[in-house]
Amino acid sequence: MSPDASHQDLAAYLAALPDREVASFLRARPDLVSPPSTSFSALAARAAARPSVEAALTGLDAPTLALAEAVVVLADPGAREVVGDPGQALGLVPDEASTALRRLERLGLVVGGRPVTGLVEAVGPTPFGLGPPAATLPDVLPPPLEVLDRYAADGGEVPVGTTLPGQAPREPVGGEAAVVLPRDSVSLLAALAWGPASGVLGAGGEIPAADPLLVRGWLERGHDPRGGTRLVLPREVGLALRGGRLAREAPRSPDLDALTVVEAGAVASESSFRAEEMVRLVGLLLRQWQRDPAPVLRSGGVGVRALGRTAQSLELDAAQAATVIEVAASADLLGLDETGTSWLPSRVASSWQEDPAAARWAPLAAGWVDSARTPWLVGTRDGGGAPRPVLGTDLEAGWARRLRRRVLGVLLDLPEGAAPSADLVRAVLDFSRPRWAVSAEAVSAVLAEMEMLGLTGAGALSRSGRALGRWLVAGDRSAQKAAGLLTVLEEALAQDLPDAVSTLLLQSDLTAVVPGRPEPRLAHLLELASRTESRGGALTVRFTPESVQGALDAGATAPQLLSALEDFSPVPVPSALEAMVRDAARHHGAVRVRPVSSVLRVADPAVAAGLVSDPRLADLGLDELAPGVLASSSPSARVLRALREAGVAPALEDGSGRLVLTALDAERPTAAVDPARPGRDYSQQAVRRRGPGDRDLAAAVGRLRAGQEEQRRRARTGDASASAADPGHVLGLLREARSSRAVLRLRLAGADGSVQERRARVVAVEPGRVRLRDLDRETELTAAVHRIVSVGQE
């Protein structure tokens, strides 16, 4: 029996499963669903191929992955004789090992205790750092390293007949009961035992300590391409030296006993404060970008200067400001203008700013967990050496969405109040999926985002964070469920928010204190008219001429501002504050700025006056700045179209007054981007794969059963077309034939359309082609995979 399971073995295993279990197999390995396979043989060929096996291994935890590697090791009879039970060799408890083995079988990676070909290729030639199987199994294997070290230290004889777990007792060579090894030889074995299992001697180099090991077959000579001699420790010898163990330590989950536990009240207080702060920062961002939209770079995204201005306005560093911007965009609160040249608040933002704090926070958290953005990479260099801008397409990464969910899942599994470090979270992630490497920077960044959003407080998962985590575990992504998520998050945060206060303690030094969390109207007033000095249990603000200017810019008058302050203050407004407000109002508007998108120069002042009074041009907002000079707030393309429709023959000119001859381009209407869904504007490159549904799986299983029946019919009738023709099946047969050195019969399509039959062995399977050895013609040929009509085994 072959040590590896062939794709025919896997096909027979899958075909014998009930339809329900076949559907479960396809659900666990979604890459096999599309494109659909026409038969179990074709499905097995794809499932046993290395690319699909690699995808399946990515989702395995450390114990299951270690057991998969152990199955590959024990596929060799000599290694199986030394090791015996793979679970015991890994240090796994029996239940853990049996559970892992059942999972490997359900995934089709192991069939009848044997690994599929793709698993052997994915594990590689040195599993657990072991060398290749021995060319000739030694008559006597060495004892474990502990025995060797003890006897070598005493300078005594080393017994060679030691029996290992799962190893049959062996008689020493020539009736010897022991052998004396030099200490250098023992040191050489110890250096190779746990890998790497080989070393290279330069040309002409010698190691006397290797001679007694080579004589007994405990080392083997190999060829090195650089001209030296390679000394290799055979796999069976390495396992014997390890005492039948495959790894130094059993794969164990990180120790969670030393976790810091935070009191529930502290978590609620900290997280609710952070959530409110994020809502406040997003509100400030929207108001700033409403006044001063952020221009889009030619390469996409928002430039460093705009980011710097935003960070200064929000009183954050650039990294934190980038996070706030990306969170706002993920919640559909930002979008592009009609020309696609600037970012500004979306239509959703106007209603968002009127909601209570908890209702404003919920879409921020929901958008964050569904985001594939990586704001922590803002400012880093891309492949071309250019810095990545905020809201740029280079920040899109599908793995970021999965990482956020995984980190949230790790915190959800911990006891309430547990505050793990970033290193511990990463260790848990690595244990759950060792083949999906996660950088420490990314884990720390996700945890920092959760802290900023209030999903954690003092490092522990908050009430709202747990509500979000439980929703993810439920796995329902319907629109109704998504809408319900916002309600769940809003209610969870509302329970932790302290009661709002409406008291403002005005002081004569132009400062004011709010003894608690300000109610929405008071918070909005202070954000417009004051500058924050400190936040915490109480809010301290200071009124300055510049801060009052902000309230006046928002449309308030001096009497309105003073009246609003009196509504919240238990005492009259201090005279110093009243004087400053009235003085700021007297200077406000001394210089006025009007936005102008287009300027019209008209030679005849009478024509200019007619254009201003023409009702057909009222939407352009024309205004006469000087005789013959008109200004409009509409883009030049719109002005040109409206003038032509009114019977005027306008011409387009550039900033220096020269005519632009490509004016026809200006007539084309710009593509308006719907600002109500801005998160989709900059993430078009993101691809979200929908998992196969029950109906898809049922249809796939039906096709497989039909293909199986068709194969049986062809086999009964002797139809030659029963050989593989499906591309996935063909590649599977080619890879398997390369490993087993099997003889194949191939039908190849020539350039003229003719079909030739060849009897060949596979030399190598390369991307898009296969190298074959024609056994009848005794020549080697290379064939493109797409020209292989069918493949059958001889």
Secondary structure, DSSP 4 states (H G I P E B T S, - for coil): --SSB-HHHHHHHHHTS-HHHHHHHHHHSGGGTSSPPSSHHHHHHHHTSHHHHHHHHHT--HHHHHHHHHHHHTTSHHHHHHH--HHHHHT--HHHHHHHHHHHHHTTSEETTEEBHHHHHHH-S-GGG--PPPSS--SSPPPPHHHHHHHHHHT--EE--PPPTT----PPGGG-SEE---HHHHHHHHHHHTS--EEEEPTT---GGGHHHHHTTSSEEEE-TTSSEEEE--HHHHHHHTTT-SSSS---PPP-TT-EE--HHHHHHHHHHHHHHHHHHHHHHHHHHHHSPEEBPTTSSB-HHHHHHHHHHHT--HHHHHHHHHHHHHTT-EEE-TTSSEEEE-HHHHHHTTS-HHHHHHHHHHHHHT--B-GGGTTSB-TTSPBPPBT-GGGB-HHHHHHHHHHHHHHHHSPTTEE--HHHHHHHHHHH-TTS---HHHHHHHHHHHHHHTSEETTEE-HHHHHHHHHHHH----HHHHHHHHHHHHHHHHHHSPPEE---EE-TTSEEEESSEEPHHHHHHHHHH-EEEE-SSSEEEE--HHHHHHHHHTT--HHHHHHHHHHH-SSPPPHHHHHHHHHHHHHTTSS-----SEEEE-SSHHHHHHHHH-GGGGGGT-EEEETTEEEESS-HHHHHHHHHHTT-----B-TTS-B-TTHHHHHSPPPPP-TTSGGGTS-TT---PPPP-HHHHHHHHHHHHHHHHHHHHHHHHT-GGGSB-SHHHHHHHHHHHHHHT-EEEEEEE-TTS-EEEEEEEEEEEETTEEEEEETTTTEEEEEEGGGEEEEEE-
